[in-house]
C-alpha cells in the first residue's frame, strides 16, 4: 500500500495586462454566471506569458497492490488506486477528450493554447483536471491449462470516466463568441470503462534451436462501448453531451511467434 501526494504551483500561462474589464452577472444558456467585459480598446490589450500565481495542481493517490508470484502453474496481480487531481492549468478549459497539459504549446506543433488571455476563461475553471480518474482497478493473471501445454492469460481494467463541464457562449466586447464554463470542471464525467482482454497461447518445438508460439488474443471481450469524448459541451447545442470517439470494439487476433536460437 502506498500514498502519493504531489503539489505544483506557478505554472506558465497567459494573462491580459493591458485590457481593463468590469464584471457583471449574465444568464448564459439559462445559468447565471459572472462575465468580464473589456472597457478599453482591443489595441490596448497586452498578453503576457509568465508563471501565474493562481495556477496549481494537487494530486492525492492511495494505491493498493496485491501480487502472487508465478508458482504451481499460475500467477496473479491486482491493484486499486483511489485518487484526486485538482487545480488550474492551461488545459482546464479544454473539452472532455483533451489531454492534461501544463504548457501553452503542447505537441504536435504549431498549435498553441490561448487559455487565460481572456478573464472569462478562468470562470469555473478551477476543479478536477482532465486526467482525474478517482477509481482505477486492474487485475492480471495467467494459468497453465492442464495436459494441453497452453497458457490462458487475462487483463481486466476498470477506470472512471474523465471529467468535463457544460459551457455556454455569449457576446462580449472582446469577442462575439466567448466560451465560458458554466459549472466547475468535474461536474460531469464520461462513462467509466471496463476492459477485459484474454490471451490463449501454446508453445511448440520446431527444431533443435527453434521455438514456435501460437497466440490467440481477444481484446475488449465485453465489447465495452464507453465514449472517450462528446460532440460538444455547449449547453445550448442540440448535440450537447452526445458521445463520440468510442473505445475500440471487440476484436480477435491470431499471431505466430518464431524464436531462433537459445
Backbone as CSV, one residue per row, in Angstrom:
resi,resn,N_x,N_y,N_z,CA_x,CA_y,CA_z,C_x,C_y,C_z
1,UNK,0.854,-1.183,0.000,0.000,0.000,0.000,0.891,1.234,0.000
2,UNK,0.530,2.224,-0.832,1.342,3.435,-0.929,0.448,4.655,-1.084
3,UNK,0.828,5.746,-0.421,0.128,7.017,-0.558,1.059,8.007,-1.237
4,UNK,0.542,8.712,-2.258,1.346,9.671,-3.010,0.635,11.017,-3.021
5,UNK,1.384,12.058,-2.725,0.861,13.425,-2.853,1.848,14.237,-3.676
6,UNK,1.310,14.992,-4.616,2.155,15.840,-5.455,1.513,17.212,-5.556
7,UNK,2.312,18.245,-5.310,1.836,19.620,-5.398,2.675,20.382,-6.419
8,UNK,2.014,21.161,-7.240,2.707,22.032,-8.188,2.057,23.407,-8.175
9,UNK,2.842,24.445,-8.451,2.310,25.809,-8.410,3.051,26.672,-9.411
10,UNK,2.472,27.845,-9.685,3.085,28.842,-10.565,3.353,28.297,-11.964
11,UNK,2.396,27.556,-12.512,2.555,27.039,-13.868,2.475,28.192,-14.872
12,UNK,3.048,27.977,-16.042,3.072,29.006,-17.065,1.674,29.206,-17.640
13,UNK,1.363,30.454,-18.010,0.046,30.737,-18.568,-0.039,32.166,-19.071
14,UNK,-1.157,32.451,-19.736,-1.377,33.766,-20.315,-2.173,34.663,-19.361
15,UNK,-1.991,35.950,-19.527,-2.842,36.940,-18.862,-2.863,38.200,-19.717
16,UNK,-3.911,38.967,-19.582,-4.051,40.236,-20.304,-3.723,41.369,-19.331
17,UNK,-2.557,41.997,-19.518,-2.125,43.040,-18.596,-2.474,44.437,-19.114
18,UNK,-3.046,44.511,-20.331,-3.405,45.810,-20.886,-4.895,46.074,-20.897
19,UNK,-5.668,45.006,-20.979,-7.108,45.168,-21.021,-7.682,45.557,-19.668
20,UNK,-8.693,46.410,-19.694,-9.401,46.813,-18.483,-10.817,46.245,-18.554
21,UNK,-11.248,45.590,-17.487,-12.509,44.851,-17.513,-13.377,45.225,-16.313
22,UNK,-14.661,45.113,-16.527,-15.597,45.150,-15.404,-16.455,43.892,-15.489
23,UNK,-17.034,43.508,-14.379,-17.755,42.234,-14.309,-19.231,42.475,-14.026
24,UNK,-20.048,41.677,-14.692,-21.492,41.734,-14.440,-22.047,40.317,-14.515
25,UNK,-23.117,40.082,-13.787,-23.787,38.782,-13.842,-24.656,38.732,-15.092
26,UNK,-24.569,37.581,-15.773,-25.326,37.420,-17.003,-25.854,35.989,-17.074
27,UNK,-27.046,35.822,-17.638,-27.612,34.487,-17.825,-27.142,33.951,-19.167
28,UNK,-26.397,32.852,-19.110,-25.872,32.196,-20.307,-26.411,30.774,-20.337
29,UNK,-27.138,30.430,-21.383,-27.730,29.097,-21.523,-28.573,28.744,-20.300
30,UNK,-29.245,29.740,-19.735,-30.137,29.517,-18.607,-29.463,29.497,-17.258
31,UNK,-28.169,29.770,-17.201,-27.429,29.748,-15.940,-26.773,31.108,-15.715
32,UNK,-26.900,31.638,-14.517,-26.314,32.932,-14.185,-24.828,32.756,-13.830
33,UNK,-23.975,33.467,-14.544,-22.536,33.405,-14.297,-21.960,34.814,-14.375
34,UNK,-20.849,35.076,-13.671,-20.183,36.369,-13.810,-19.453,36.444,-15.151
35,UNK,-19.604,37.556,-15.844,-18.989,37.735,-17.154,-18.133,39.000,-17.124
36,UNK,-16.909,38.898,-17.658,-15.992,40.034,-17.719,-16.087,40.703,-19.083
37,UNK,-16.273,42.023,-19.097,-16.400,42.794,-20.324,-15.278,43.831,-20.399
38,UNK,-14.606,43.885,-21.547,-13.487,44.818,-21.689,-14.006,46.234,-21.883
39,UNK,-13.382,47.205,-21.188,-13.805,48.593,-21.257,-12.972,49.414,-22.235
40,UNK,-11.723,49.047,-22.449,-10.878,49.830,-23.350,-10.795,49.165,-24.726
41,UNK,-9.926,49.646,-25.579,-9.847,49.188,-26.959,-9.076,47.879,-27.086
42,UNK,-9.343,47.187,-28.184,-8.611,45.941,-28.451,-7.121,46.206,-28.597
43,UNK,-6.783,47.354,-29.150,-5.367,47.691,-29.333,-4.644,47.901,-28.011
44,UNK,-5.405,48.060,-26.925,-4.791,48.246,-25.607,-4.399,46.923,-24.953
45,UNK,-4.881,45.831,-25.485,-4.596,44.535,-24.866,-3.115,44.175,-25.005
46,UNK,-2.562,43.617,-23.950,-1.184,43.148,-23.948,-1.171,41.770,-23.266
47,UNK,-0.846,40.754,-24.027,-0.882,39.393,-23.499,0.508,39.014,-22.979
48,UNK,0.555,38.648,-21.718,1.816,38.299,-21.063,1.851,36.796,-20.802
49,UNK,2.920,36.150,-21.233,3.143,34.732,-20.949,4.144,34.637,-19.806
50,UNK,3.681,34.161,-18.654,4.542,34.116,-17.468,4.007,33.077,-16.499
51,UNK,4.760,32.835,-15.447,4.292,31.950,-14.388,3.154,32.629,-13.638
52,UNK,2.020,31.938,-13.574,0.827,32.525,-12.985,0.654,32.046,-11.538
53,UNK,0.566,32.947,-10.575,0.471,32.541,-9.161,-0.796,31.753,-8.846
54,UNK,-1.855,31.906,-9.643,-3.091,31.189,-9.348,-3.168,29.798,-9.945
55,UNK,-2.188,29.437,-10.784,-2.212,28.127,-11.426,-1.558,27.099,-10.503
56,UNK,-2.210,25.948,-10.342,-1.678,24.943,-9.425,-2.204,23.562,-9.792
57,UNK,-1.618,22.559,-9.190,-2.063,21.177,-9.362,-1.768,20.412,-8.085
58,UNK,-2.772,19.690,-7.572,-2.595,18.859,-6.384,-3.108,17.462,-6.680
59,UNK,-2.252,16.480,-6.466,-2.635,15.083,-6.670,-2.535,14.344,-5.349
60,UNK,-3.575,13.612,-5.006,-3.569,12.707,-3.866,-3.985,11.335,-4.359
61,UNK,-3.177,10.332,-4.084,-3.486,8.989,-4.551,-3.125,7.928,-3.525
62,UNK,-4.032,6.975,-3.352,-3.788,5.830,-2.477,-3.834,4.582,-3.343
63,UNK,-2.714,3.882,-3.433,-2.610,2.693,-4.279,-2.427,1.456,-3.415
64,UNK,-3.211,0.431,-3.719,-3.111,-0.859,-3.024,-2.832,-1.946,-4.049
65,UNK,-1.785,-2.713,-3.820,-1.325,-3.703,-4.787,-1.178,-5.058,-4.105
66,UNK,-1.633,-6.094,-4.780,-1.502,-7.463,-4.290,-0.954,-8.314,-5.431
67,UNK,0.125,-9.061,-5.157,0.757,-9.853,-6.212,1.032,-11.272,-5.719
68,UNK,0.723,-12.229,-6.575,1.064,-13.627,-6.314,2.041,-14.062,-7.404
69,UNK,3.291,-14.300,-7.029,4.304,-14.672,-7.999,4.001,-16.035,-8.619
70,UNK,4.571,-16.248,-9.786,4.284,-17.485,-10.514,4.805,-18.707,-9.762
71,UNK,3.900,-19.628,-9.492,4.243,-20.906,-8.876,3.046,-21.827,-9.036
72,UNK,3.307,-23.111,-9.072,2.240,-24.105,-9.216,1.368,-23.830,-10.445
73,UNK,1.984,-23.262,-11.480,1.297,-23.100,-12.751,0.406,-21.885,-12.871
74,UNK,0.488,-20.921,-11.948,-0.338,-19.722,-12.108,0.279,-18.523,-11.386
75,UNK,-0.148,-17.341,-11.795,0.298,-16.102,-11.168,-0.840,-15.081,-11.270
76,UNK,-0.817,-14.073,-10.396,-1.886,-13.073,-10.397,-1.359,-11.751,-9.846
77,UNK,-1.978,-10.681,-10.309,-1.617,-9.341,-9.861,-2.884,-8.496,-9.839
78,UNK,-3.066,-7.717,-8.790,-4.222,-6.842,-8.703,-3.858,-5.517,-8.054
79,UNK,-4.509,-4.450,-8.490,-4.238,-3.137,-7.903,-5.497,-2.279,-7.949
80,UNK,-5.613,-1.395,-6.951,-6.708,-0.430,-6.909,-6.128,0.912,-6.473
81,UNK,-6.473,1.955,-7.204,-5.997,3.303,-6.883,-7.178,4.239,-6.722
82,UNK,-7.217,4.900,-5.583,-8.219,5.940,-5.323,-7.475,7.270,-5.320
83,UNK,-7.876,8.191,-6.210,-7.078,9.404,-6.364,-7.948,10.615,-6.679
84,UNK,-7.316,11.782,-6.585,-7.976,13.050,-6.895,-6.922,14.000,-7.452
85,UNK,-7.193,14.558,-8.639,-6.306,15.527,-9.271,-7.072,16.829,-9.444
86,UNK,-6.638,17.861,-8.760,-7.409,19.107,-8.668,-6.491,20.297,-8.923
87,UNK,-7.041,21.334,-9.553,-6.245,22.532,-9.722,-6.687,23.376,-10.894
88,UNK,-5.747,24.185,-11.393,-5.979,25.079,-12.529,-4.732,25.072,-13.392
89,UNK,-4.887,24.657,-14.650,-3.776,24.611,-15.588,-4.252,25.076,-16.958
90,UNK,-3.333,25.094,-17.921,-3.668,25.525,-19.270,-4.764,24.679,-19.906
91,UNK,-4.879,23.418,-19.502,-5.878,22.519,-20.086,-7.196,22.521,-19.318
92,UNK,-7.349,23.403,-18.327,-8.557,23.389,-17.507,-9.812,23.753,-18.299
93,UNK,-9.663,24.514,-19.373,-10.819,24.894,-20.161,-11.035,24.018,-21.375
94,UNK,-10.253,22.953,-21.499,-10.303,22.109,-22.689,-11.528,21.190,-22.668
95,UNK,-11.944,20.667,-23.819,-13.085,19.740,-23.867,-12.764,18.400,-23.218
96,UNK,-13.771,17.526,-23.152,-13.655,16.280,-22.391,-12.548,15.364,-22.881
97,UNK,-12.308,15.310,-24.178,-11.337,14.362,-24.723,-9.905,14.879,-24.698
98,UNK,-9.694,16.111,-24.281,-8.368,16.717,-24.334,-7.437,16.138,-23.279
99,UNK,-6.151,16.246,-23.560,-5.130,15.777,-22.629,-4.881,16.829,-21.551
100,UNK,-4.319,16.388,-20.437,-3.943,17.307,-19.365,-2.526,17.797,-19.618
101,UNK,-2.376,19.101,-19.811,-1.058,19.681,-20.069,-0.884,20.921,-19.201
102,UNK,0.366,21.274,-18.969,0.677,22.469,-18.192,1.532,23.430,-19.006
103,UNK,1.432,23.341,-20.340,2.195,24.194,-21.239,1.247,24.854,-22.220
104,UNK,1.659,25.989,-22.782,0.829,26.666,-23.775,1.080,26.129,-25.174
105,UNK,2.076,25.278,-25.337,2.423,24.747,-26.662,2.605,23.237,-26.598
106,UNK,1.524,22.492,-26.364,1.659,21.034,-26.336,1.873,20.483,-27.736
107,UNK,2.489,19.312,-27.875,2.624,18.713,-29.207,1.269,18.246,-29.696
108,UNK,1.053,18.120,-31.036,2.040,18.455,-32.069,2.006,19.947,-32.395
109,UNK,3.157,20.515,-32.848,3.179,21.913,-33.261,2.421,22.062,-34.584
110,UNK,1.959,23.261,-34.967,2.242,24.527,-34.293,1.098,24.993,-33.388
111,UNK,0.182,24.083,-33.038,-0.951,24.507,-32.221,-0.488,25.056,-30.876
112,UNK,-1.224,26.020,-30.390,-0.931,26.583,-29.086,-2.220,26.824,-28.326
113,UNK,-2.107,27.019,-27.032,-3.268,27.249,-26.175,-3.306,28.710,-25.778
114,UNK,-4.456,29.347,-25.973,-4.618,30.756,-25.614,-5.435,30.918,-24.339
115,UNK,-5.699,29.830,-23.640,-6.464,29.870,-22.398,-5.840,30.872,-21.431
116,UNK,-6.673,31.743,-20.868,-6.203,32.721,-19.897,-6.046,34.118,-20.458
117,UNK,-5.997,34.251,-21.802,-5.873,35.594,-22.368,-7.116,36.438,-22.086
118,UNK,-8.258,35.773,-21.975,-9.494,36.455,-21.608,-9.859,36.024,-20.195
119,UNK,-10.187,36.946,-19.300,-10.512,36.566,-17.913,-11.722,35.639,-17.819
120,UNK,-12.585,35.621,-18.845,-13.726,34.699,-18.820,-13.288,33.250,-18.903
121,UNK,-12.067,33.002,-19.400,-11.560,31.624,-19.450,-11.447,31.022,-18.058
122,UNK,-11.225,31.863,-17.062,-10.960,31.383,-15.711,-12.233,31.112,-14.906
123,UNK,-13.385,31.533,-15.423,-14.638,31.306,-14.704,-14.908,29.813,-14.561
124,UNK,-15.049,29.341,-13.340,-15.324,27.933,-13.017,-14.240,26.973,-13.507
125,UNK,-13.068,27.485,-13.884,-12.035,26.617,-14.454,-11.296,25.797,-13.396
126,UNK,-11.252,26.283,-12.172,-10.566,25.519,-11.131,-11.435,24.338,-10.721
127,UNK,-10.861,23.158,-10.759,-11.618,21.947,-10.425,-10.832,20.702,-10.785
128,UNK,-11.544,19.632,-11.062,-10.878,18.378,-11.422,-10.155,18.551,-12.758
129,UNK,-8.902,18.168,-12.804,-8.108,18.295,-14.020,-8.449,17.161,-14.997
130,UNK,-8.133,17.327,-16.290,-8.580,16.366,-17.306,-8.202,14.909,-17.056
131,UNK,-7.089,14.645,-16.408,-6.667,13.256,-16.175,-7.196,12.679,-14.870
132,UNK,-8.105,13.379,-14.207,-8.628,12.905,-12.921,-9.514,11.673,-13.126
133,UNK,-9.105,10.558,-12.571,-9.892,9.317,-12.600,-9.909,8.764,-11.167
134,UNK,-10.954,9.056,-10.398,-10.954,8.696,-8.973,-10.756,7.212,-8.700
135,UNK,-11.275,6.349,-9.561,-11.187,4.918,-9.304,-10.507,4.216,-10.482
136,UNK,-9.445,3.477,-10.174,-8.755,2.675,-11.184,-8.461,1.301,-10.581
137,UNK,-8.968,0.279,-11.234,-8.769,-1.097,-10.770,-8.189,-1.916,-11.912
138,UNK,-7.207,-2.749,-11.588,-6.597,-3.596,-12.608,-6.293,-4.968,-12.005
139,UNK,-6.615,-6.000,-12.760,-6.309,-7.373,-12.350,-5.737,-8.123,-13.550
140,UNK,-4.637,-8.810,-13.328,-3.985,-9.579,-14.385,-3.597,-10.938,-13.829
141,UNK,-3.575,-11.928,-14.691,-3.169,-13.255,-14.240,-2.999,-14.207,-15.399
142,UNK,-2.361,-15.319,-15.135,-2.186,-16.366,-16.141,-2.176,-17.716,-15.434
143,UNK,-2.623,-18.756,-16.170,-2.692,-20.094,-15.604,-2.379,-21.110,-16.696
144,UNK,-1.647,-22.140,-16.332,-1.363,-23.234,-17.265,-2.591,-24.128,-17.372
145,UNK,-3.028,-24.396,-18.605,-4.164,-25.290,-18.814,-3.650,-26.732,-18.724
146,UNK,-4.133,-27.525,-17.760,-3.580,-28.867,-17.532,-3.619,-29.753,-18.788
147,UNK,-2.527,-30.478,-18.996,-2.395,-31.510,-20.032,-2.590,-30.993,-21.460
148,UNK,-2.380,-29.680,-21.675,-2.510,-29.138,-23.033,-1.273,-28.374,-23.486
149,UNK,-0.446,-27.949,-22.545,0.699,-27.115,-22.897,0.317,-25.676,-23.218
150,UNK,-0.944,-25.313,-22.983,-1.399,-23.959,-23.284,-1.435,-23.102,-22.019
151,UNK,-1.347,-21.810,-22.222,-1.403,-20.847,-21.124,-2.543,-19.868,-21.414
152,UNK,-3.417,-19.676,-20.423,-4.520,-18.726,-20.530,-4.207,-17.520,-19.648
153,UNK,-4.269,-16.344,-20.238,-3.957,-15.112,-19.504,-5.077,-14.098,-19.693
154,UNK,-5.269,-13.243,-18.703,-6.299,-12.232,-18.778,-5.854,-10.921,-18.165
155,UNK,-6.455,-9.835,-18.624,-6.151,-8.496,-18.120,-7.470,-7.743,-18.018
156,UNK,-7.878,-7.401,-16.805,-9.127,-6.687,-16.566,-8.820,-5.314,-15.980
157,UNK,-9.406,-4.285,-16.572,-9.193,-2.933,-16.075,-10.497,-2.164,-15.970
158,UNK,-10.632,-1.388,-14.898,-11.791,-0.509,-14.719,-11.264,0.898,-14.421
159,UNK,-11.799,1.898,-15.141,-11.341,3.272,-14.975,-12.546,4.212,-14.952
160,UNK,-12.544,5.140,-14.013,-13.571,6.182,-14.001,-13.448,7.027,-15.261
161,UNK,-14.569,7.568,-15.720,-14.550,8.435,-16.889,-13.891,9.772,-16.605
162,UNK,-13.396,10.426,-17.648,-12.727,11.716,-17.499,-13.743,12.815,-17.186
163,UNK,-13.319,13.839,-16.444,-14.245,14.908,-16.047,-14.422,15.950,-17.146
164,UNK,-15.596,16.580,-17.161,-15.835,17.701,-18.048,-16.941,18.568,-17.450
165,UNK,-17.295,19.637,-18.148,-18.304,20.556,-17.628,-19.030,21.215,-18.793
166,UNK,-20.242,21.660,-18.521,-21.031,22.355,-19.537,-20.483,23.761,-19.749
167,UNK,-20.573,24.231,-20.984,-20.141,25.581,-21.321,-21.277,26.335,-22.014
168,UNK,-21.096,27.624,-22.149,-22.036,28.460,-22.886,-21.268,29.488,-23.686
169,UNK,-21.933,30.113,-24.614,-21.315,31.134,-25.465,-22.099,32.429,-25.323
170,UNK,-21.389,33.533,-25.137,-22.023,34.840,-25.019,-21.190,35.871,-25.758
171,UNK,-21.812,36.987,-26.094,-21.123,38.060,-26.797,-20.630,39.104,-25.805
172,UNK,-19.352,39.421,-25.911,-18.734,40.457,-25.076,-17.939,41.382,-25.996
173,UNK,-17.549,42.555,-25.547,-16.823,43.484,-26.433,-15.572,42.881,-27.049
174,UNK,-14.889,42.012,-26.334,-13.650,41.446,-26.848,-13.860,40.251,-27.762
175,UNK,-15.079,39.682,-27.790,-15.343,38.522,-28.644,-16.850,38.321,-28.792
176,UNK,-17.330,38.110,-30.024,-18.764,37.850,-30.194,-19.163,36.430,-29.823
177,UNK,-18.190,35.548,-29.681,-18.457,34.151,-29.351,-17.538,33.718,-28.215
178,UNK,-17.737,34.305,-27.041,-16.885,33.986,-25.906,-17.394,32.735,-25.193
179,UNK,-16.537,31.724,-25.093,-16.881,30.467,-24.412,-16.620,30.616,-22.914
180,UNK,-17.593,30.165,-22.091,-17.485,30.277,-20.632,-17.925,28.961,-20.008
181,UNK,-17.163,28.487,-19.047,-17.572,27.310,-18.284,-18.721,27.693,-17.354
182,UNK,-19.815,26.976,-17.454,-20.995,27.288,-16.653,-21.003,26.571,-15.310
183,UNK,-20.111,25.624,-15.126,-20.026,24.843,-13.896,-18.581,24.376,-13.728
184,UNK,-18.160,24.060,-12.516,-16.777,23.616,-12.307,-16.483,22.327,-13.063
185,UNK,-15.274,22.234,-13.584,-14.870,21.015,-14.277,-14.938,19.848,-13.298
186,UNK,-15.521,18.741,-13.751,-15.743,17.595,-12.882,-17.191,17.464,-12.473
187,UNK,-18.016,18.472,-12.829,-19.446,18.378,-12.541,-20.079,17.249,-13.356
188,UNK,-19.455,16.886,-14.470,-19.917,15.786,-15.319,-18.733,14.889,-15.642
189,UNK,-19.038,13.641,-15.988,-17.991,12.687,-16.341,-18.414,11.850,-17.533
190,UNK,-17.398,11.449,-18.311,-17.639,10.459,-19.343,-17.929,9.117,-18.674
191,UNK,-18.465,8.180,-19.437,-18.774,6.855,-18.885,-17.500,6.151,-18.437
192,UNK,-17.611,5.377,-17.379,-16.483,4.570,-16.937,-16.205,3.472,-17.959
193,UNK,-14.996,2.941,-17.931,-14.583,1.909,-18.889,-14.223,0.630,-18.151
194,UNK,-14.762,-0.484,-18.632,-14.403,-1.800,-18.115,-13.898,-2.627,-19.292
195,UNK,-12.603,-2.884,-19.314,-11.967,-3.536,-20.458,-11.357,-4.866,-20.027
196,UNK,-11.718,-5.917,-20.739,-11.203,-7.263,-20.460,-10.546,-7.805,-21.718
197,UNK,-9.270,-8.193,-21.597,-8.526,-8.820,-22.690,-8.119,-10.229,-22.273
198,UNK,-8.216,-11.176,-23.186,-7.827,-12.562,-22.923,-6.816,-13.024,-23.965
199,UNK,-5.925,-13.917,-23.544,-4.926,-14.492,-24.460,-4.782,-15.981,-24.179
200,UNK,-4.761,-16.760,-25.250,-4.502,-18.197,-25.174,-3.299,-18.481,-26.050
201,UNK,-2.264,-19.086,-25.474,-1.023,-19.316,-26.220,-0.546,-20.737,-26.012
202,UNK,0.208,-21.224,-27.008,0.782,-22.567,-26.929,2.133,-22.556,-27.612
203,UNK,3.137,-23.062,-26.915,4.499,-23.127,-27.446,4.745,-24.507,-28.033
204,UNK,5.408,-24.532,-29.203,5.704,-25.772,-29.896,7.186,-25.820,-30.248
205,UNK,7.774,-26.994,-30.156,9.165,-27.173,-30.567,9.208,-27.300,-32.081
206,UNK,10.122,-26.561,-32.713,10.228,-26.585,-34.172,11.660,-26.851,-34.605
207,UNK,12.368,-27.683,-33.877,13.757,-27.977,-34.184,14.616,-27.778,-32.963
208,UNK,15.912,-28.054,-33.143,16.836,-28.002,-32.012,16.907,-26.609,-31.393
209,UNK,17.011,-25.589,-32.235,17.164,-24.226,-31.732,16.013,-23.330,-32.174
210,UNK,14.869,-23.910,-32.412,13.728,-23.120,-32.864,12.529,-23.364,-31.952
211,UNK,11.782,-22.307,-31.782,10.587,-22.400,-30.939,9.443,-21.640,-31.607
212,UNK,8.313,-22.290,-31.677,7.141,-21.711,-32.324,6.058,-21.483,-31.276
213,UNK,5.455,-20.306,-31.294,4.400,-19.998,-30.333,3.172,-19.479,-31.077
214,UNK,2.032,-20.107,-30.842,0.766,-19.677,-31.409,0.005,-18.868,-30.357
215,UNK,-0.512,-17.715,-30.753,-1.157,-16.811,-29.795,-2.517,-16.377,-30.345
216,UNK,-3.548,-16.518,-29.511,-4.886,-16.036,-29.838,-5.259,-14.954,-28.829
217,UNK,-5.490,-13.742,-29.314,-5.861,-12.621,-28.454,-7.303,-12.213,-28.738
218,UNK,-8.065,-12.023,-27.673,-9.407,-11.454,-27.781,-9.406,-10.184,-26.929
219,UNK,-9.509,-9.047,-27.603,-9.423,-7.755,-26.923,-10.818,-7.162,-26.735
220,UNK,-11.021,-6.506,-25.608,-12.321,-5.936,-25.241,-13.400,-7.018,-25.342
221,UNK,-13.189,-8.081,-24.590,-14.105,-9.232,-24.632,-15.539,-8.812,-24.329
222,UNK,-15.727,-7.880,-23.411,-17.067,-7.453,-23.020,-17.677,-6.472,-24.018
223,UNK,-16.909,-6.113,-25.035,-17.354,-5.164,-26.063,-17.870,-3.867,-25.425
224,UNK,-17.087,-3.338,-24.500,-17.442,-2.095,-23.834,-17.525,-0.953,-24.851
225,UNK,-18.533,-0.126,-24.755,-18.769,0.932,-25.737,-18.668,2.326,-25.122
226,UNK,-17.870,2.468,-24.082,-17.748,3.769,-23.414,-17.193,4.814,-24.373
227,UNK,-17.739,6.036,-24.276,-17.258,7.124,-25.114,-15.984,7.720,-24.538
228,UNK,-15.188,8.324,-25.407,-13.970,8.991,-24.970,-14.024,10.488,-25.248
229,UNK,-15.194,10.974,-25.614,-15.383,12.389,-25.861,-16.849,12.680,-26.137
230,UNK,-17.185,13.962,-26.235,-18.547,14.379,-26.582,-18.465,15.316,-27.782
231,UNK,-19.556,15.368,-28.550,-19.571,16.207,-29.739,-19.350,17.665,-29.364
232,UNK,-20.074,18.131,-28.342,-19.907,19.496,-27.868,-20.323,19.585,-26.410
233,UNK,-19.672,20.511,-25.693,-20.061,20.756,-24.303,-20.877,22.039,-24.179
234,UNK,-21.302,22.594,-25.325,-22.138,23.787,-25.334,-23.554,23.409,-24.914
235,UNK,-23.986,23.911,-23.781,-25.266,23.519,-23.203,-26.450,23.886,-24.103
236,UNK,-26.299,24.875,-24.956,-27.382,25.312,-25.823,-27.470,24.504,-27.116
237,UNK,-26.482,23.683,-27.390,-26.463,22.927,-28.635,-27.335,21.681,-28.540
238,UNK,-28.035,21.310,-29.616,-28.818,20.059,-29.599,-27.933,18.822,-29.489
239,UNK,-26.637,18.965,-29.764,-25.694,17.847,-29.662,-24.941,17.847,-28.333
240,UNK,-25.417,18.647,-27.374,-24.733,18.726,-26.084,-24.630,17.352,-25.429
241,UNK,-23.407,16.991,-25.054,-23.162,15.763,-24.312,-23.311,14.478,-25.108
242,UNK,-23.601,14.570,-26.403,-23.740,13.346,-27.191,-22.368,12.717,-27.380
243,UNK,-22.252,11.411,-27.162,-20.926,10.773,-27.164,-20.321,10.658,-28.558
244,UNK,-18.994,10.629,-28.581,-18.241,10.434,-29.807,-16.890,9.833,-29.442
245,UNK,-16.167,9.321,-30.429,-14.826,8.755,-30.216,-14.841,7.663,-29.143
246,UNK,-15.387,6.503,-29.516,-15.567,5.405,-28.572,-14.308,4.546,-28.463
247,UNK,-14.232,3.731,-27.393,-13.128,2.791,-27.257,-13.230,1.765,-28.383
248,UNK,-12.107,1.155,-28.736,-12.101,0.167,-29.813,-13.005,-1.007,-29.464
249,UNK,-13.777,-1.531,-30.428,-14.700,-2.622,-30.145,-13.966,-3.947,-29.956
250,UNK,-14.724,-4.988,-29.665,-14.149,-6.321,-29.523,-13.451,-6.731,-30.823
251,UNK,-12.286,-7.348,-30.695,-11.553,-7.802,-31.863,-10.727,-9.021,-31.502
252,UNK,-10.487,-9.873,-32.501,-9.754,-11.129,-32.315,-8.532,-11.109,-33.219
253,UNK,-7.389,-11.501,-32.652,-6.154,-11.522,-33.427,-5.444,-12.850,-33.211
254,UNK,-4.943,-13.421,-34.287,-4.160,-14.657,-34.245,-2.767,-14.344,-34.742
255,UNK,-1.766,-14.713,-33.970,-0.388,-14.407,-34.350,0.512,-15.612,-34.126
256,UNK,1.629,-15.611,-34.830,2.625,-16.674,-34.738,3.962,-16.044,-34.410
257,UNK,4.635,-16.568,-33.408,5.938,-16.061,-32.995,6.977,-17.173,-33.147
258,UNK,8.068,-16.876,-33.857,9.138,-17.851,-34.077,10.401,-17.335,-33.386
259,UNK,10.974,-18.152,-32.538,12.211,-17.805,-31.835,13.341,-18.680,-32.378
260,UNK,14.403,-18.061,-32.861,15.562,-18.757,-33.390,16.722,-18.652,-32.409
261,UNK,17.343,-19.768,-32.118,18.456,-19.770,-31.165,17.981,-19.827,-29.744
262,UNK,18.911,-19.941,-28.838,18.576,-20.050,-27.424,18.495,-18.683,-26.774
